[in-house]
Amino acid sequence: MLKEHRTNVLLHGDPQGAEPLRKAIAAYLNLERGAKVYPEQILVLSSTRQSLFLCAQLLVDAGKPILLENPGYFGARKAFESAEARIVPIDVDEQGIRMALLRADRSGANCLYVTPSHQYPTGATLPLERRLELINWAAENGKWIIEDDYDSEFHYEGLPTACVQGLDKYQRTLYLGTFSKTLYPGLRIGYMALPHELVKAFTYARSIMDGHTPQILQLTLARFMEDGHYNSHVRAMRKLYAGRRAVLLRALGQHLGDVVTALRPEGGLQIPCLLAEGWSEEKTIRQAEAAGVQLAGLSRLYAGEQKRAGWILGYASLTDYEIETAVQRLASVLKR
Ligand SMILES: Cc1ncc(COP(=O)(O)O)c(C=O)c1O
């Protein structure tokens, strides 16, 4: 890459992102995610976190409301809280965001954050009818939809659904993607696919914030995608993670079936589990930690009083053996 581009890659780059990478991302989204996007709508950033921060700064004024899924991603909540937005939670059910609640919302919010592919943390996949209803709601009421498609590459059961952006003929959707899950989080490359009318403002804000993403990283990633390595890598990882997911589900059923009910998301890299009556989330997490098993609690992701106790179990970075032994260790410490 250095030989080809010489010292150019050491200079400042385009704040919107290197053209080859924007082209590669647009082609990927159109082909693999059913998006309808041109390279000039892509803004290359460091992460979904940065995308959310920009959304919070540009779309919501201090003191004004923002609609967030409940339960939902704490990263989104933090980004909007940092812009002093007022969080308005909208409950989800086993199919994702509840459209009746959204239609009934009178907060005056102009923007909604959603995770339609795999709702975070429940794992629900928003069905096509709700996606279309969501788009109509946004178009009729002049709202923005922030679609966080953070791990849609990993879909194991049923058919993957087209992203909301691709279905939205009204240009009301801001699509957020990241390479944190498919490659590695330390890479720090994410992106947005923006409605045409927002590209200029977001690019300008980004140029003030941190200029651009390092060119050498962008150009290397673009080449990796153009040559087909990215798609092969994702396919290989999908197979690997499907296997790990099966191991975790089986181990949970075998060793902890009376303690938790594992929800079965169609995809993603985590399994949300609901604790049975009589088991405390706080206590089980403490006991697990003492036995060297890190558990993330479910209840902290709920707004308001109605919370469900449980855990979110990530399995992507563990081998089959590590998953099996961790679950066994957990079962023995909890049932002691
Ligand atoms: C819902 C959700 N969105 C996005 C991300 C990825 O964020 P980033 O690109 O900032 O690493 C995560 C990571 O945990 C996530 O859980």
The ligand as an SDF file (V2000), in Angstrom:
LIG
                    3D

 16 16  0  0  0  0  0  0  0  0999 V2000
  -25.6570   -2.4160   19.6930 C   0  0  0  0  0  0  0  0  0  0  0  0
  -24.2220   -2.1640   19.3190 C   0  0  0  0  0  0  0  0  0  0  0  0
  -23.9390   -1.2930   18.3500 N   0  0  0  0  0  0  0  0  0  0  0  0
  -22.6590   -1.0770   17.9540 C   0  0  0  0  0  0  0  0  0  0  0  0
  -21.5930   -1.7240   18.5450 C   0  0  0  0  0  0  0  0  0  0  0  0
  -20.1750   -1.5410   17.9880 C   0  0  0  0  0  0  0  0  0  0  0  0
  -19.6510   -0.3970   18.3200 O   0  0  0  0  0  0  0  0  0  0  0  0
  -18.2400    0.1640   17.8060 P   0  0  0  0  0  0  0  0  0  0  0  0
  -18.2680    0.2360   16.3120 O   0  0  0  0  0  0  0  0  0  0  0  0
  -18.2370    1.4920   18.4490 O   0  0  0  0  0  0  0  0  0  0  0  0
  -17.1540   -0.7510   18.2940 O   0  0  0  0  0  0  0  0  0  0  0  0
  -21.8310   -2.5910   19.5960 C   0  0  0  0  0  0  0  0  0  0  0  0
  -20.6770   -3.2070   20.2920 C   0  0  0  0  0  0  0  0  0  0  0  0
  -20.7330   -3.7710   21.3320 O   0  0  0  0  0  0  0  0  0  0  0  0
  -23.1790   -2.8340   19.9750 C   0  0  0  0  0  0  0  0  0  0  0  0
  -23.4470   -3.7190   20.9560 O   0  0  0  0  0  0  0  0  0  0  0  0
  1  2  1  0
  2  3  1  0
  2 15  2  0
  3  4  2  0
  4  5  1  0
  5  6  1  0
  5 12  2  0
  6  7  1  0
  7  8  1  0
  8  9  2  0
  8 10  1  0
  8 11  1  0
 12 13  1  0
 12 15  1  0
 13 14  2  0
 15 16  1  0
M  END
$$$$
